[in-house]
């Protein structure tokens, strides 16, 4: 079993952005040296939840500061991009990293963020599919020709090509069975989130669709079966369970406030949130109870991961180790404990 990282690169009050970026990049360099497989970055807009709304710029730094760890967006919000420009960005980043780019794509879960960019959320699925078709054509041909409802290109030369052939592998993260099924039908690699019982249905939908297709479009030998099937979990590791809970609880609740910040700004009620594709607990304790939070000593964390892997049938863990108002010191200590005491024992799963 491989282990990667997930990050929003979340802002905290009083911390300058330059300091935030310095700390996150230091954390990424340490993860690269520790043997984490990939760093996946979220993309959000107009919210302190995410300080890398232009992920390509940040990934350019990652490409040069890391040596072995793969990285990529999870995900590029396709309705907010020119498909042609994004093809060029993907090609650049793949070469800058010597072929370590993994490309997650999505349409955007937040109607508020899309609306700020003058994109109608009710149209975003159609826009996404049109952009997706464009990007695949643009990355695989010498000339881009496409005629769709939202994007049209005719005889556009494509001298920029990715290093990986035919292009970096595509990923999809979904919190519903519709998206999970589509990802499987496309043969993409997949990441789920949410409470364990809820995520189970999405993983199953993906697996069934992938089996009907016959396997991953771009198989990866390091994942059993060729397709990466991941689950994202917020984690903190300390010497004891009590210490881990003491440090993680305030950081996680700060993070939950960031996750809900834009909804609170737009006065979305708790009832509306439950129907808005938000499948998480309301506080640290409820997130721990539903499986989205894993914390404790290395032995405790290992046992909880093993239980979830067995229940969900995944082969990839996206460990979210730096979030909320965690200090760099605490996040690095948690990462070191995880890398030295937990990760080697997960390899056999």
Secondary structure as UniProt FT lines:
FT   STRAND          2..7
FT   TURN            13..14
FT   HELIX           17..34
FT   STRAND          38..41
FT   TURN            48..49
FT   HELIX           55..65
FT   STRAND          70..73
FT   STRAND          76..77
FT   HELIX           78..80
FT   HELIX           83..96
FT   TURN            97..98
FT   STRAND          103..106
FT   HELIX           111..116
FT   TURN            117..118
FT   HELIX           121..123
FT   HELIX           124..140
FT   STRAND          143..147
FT   STRAND          152..157
FT   STRAND          170..174
FT   HELIX           177..186
FT   STRAND          189..192
FT   HELIX           196..213
FT   TURN            217..218
FT   TURN            221..222
FT   TURN            224..225
FT   STRAND          229..237
FT   HELIX           241..259
FT   HELIX           261..265
FT   TURN            266..267
FT   HELIX           270..274
FT   TURN            275..277
FT   HELIX           284..289
FT   TURN            290..291
FT   STRAND          293..296
FT   HELIX           298..312
FT   STRAND          316..320
FT   TURN            324..325
FT   HELIX           328..337
FT   HELIX           338..342
FT   HELIX           343..346
FT   TURN            347..348
//
